[in-house]
Amino acid sequence: MKYVDEFRDGALARRIGDNIATEVDPSRDYSFMEFCGGHTHAIARYGVADLLPPNLRMIHGPGCPVCVLPIGRVDMALRLALDRGVMLCTYGDVMRVPASDGLSLIRAKALGADIRMVYSPLDALKLAGANPGRDVVFFAIGFETTTPPTALAIRQAERDGLENFSVLCSHVLTPAAITHILESPEVHDFRTVPIDGFVGPAHVSIVIGSRPYEGFAATYRKPVVIAGFEPLDVMQAILMLVRQVNDGRAEVENEFTRAVTRDGNARAQAMTADVLEVRETFEWRGLGQVPASALMIRERYAAFDAEKRFELNYRAVADHKQCECGAILRGVKRPTECKLFGNVCTPDTPMGSCMVSSEGACAAHYSYGRFRDIPVVAA
Ligand code: SF4
């Protein structure tokens, strides 16, 4: 398949791996964070880590949209479906995220709640049109990639005069999260998590462009290389990061030139800005409250805001005591350092959000067997 097969060439991957091994300085360590769950998935699936020298470590970041969703937001959706009788629509991965009281959306569906899996907010819009007597709520999650379709659906609902459609908006922003990580004590004081640079998101950057990363690359002196999701993209980005570090540069470079430009998709940005605005603060699983890191629906479209329509209040809920998702999302721990990994917690029985989506660090490690160092823990 064009643009896929040529980026999965094993011989080429080994050649890039050899270049990386030749160019790394053996007297120092390198640590790069892949922000995106898509990169985490590619690294685990294609064994990218096996091609890297031992003094180069990849750290998983918080860029898996399902993983960063705090329990409190899933609880809000659950209450709408269980107590308020709405038809709740959302993406498939969200359905299995563990919430309060041993519930998840899929368990609530088994209890009789009307919860539907959809592929896009426009599917939810169709359901609202077909069920005029029901309140239909789309539980919107994700980074800048999935935000424009939500904005489009809200505008379409207004145009169609759909009064029974609303959105529980939980969209989050990438640059704010990266800044938060760079400001965290673990990274800022260079103690537990030394980060020398970032592999920047692919799909998010198609929408927002590479420009938003320029500020913190300069301010924090951290190189960023935006990369596609195929294994050769990731390998090439790592080589570009090694070269920047060796040269003492901290620039934004774009490996994913076949899709990402400096300014991104202006139409998608304008549509998003028309419908959504930045929230003062938002809780991320693992990162806690992060200022200006999420979006909410503008007053002009308040009729489509489920939080306002159903007078919902957010209540923070702590994660499962033994789940290390928070530490993993901050890059402080690896999945194999969680005592529940692979025994109590598996993709079939996820105890935390990082085991739910294929983009989650725990699911990626589990699915592709990258856990040879797993400690033996009694279930
Ligand atoms: S293995 Fe399961 S319980 Fe442990 S950190 Fe990952 S998701 Fe949480």
Residues whose N, C-alpha, C, O or C-beta is under 5 A from the ligand:
A	BS01	SF4	Q322 C323 E324 C325 P335 C338 L340 F341 C345 M351 G352 S353 C354 M355 C362
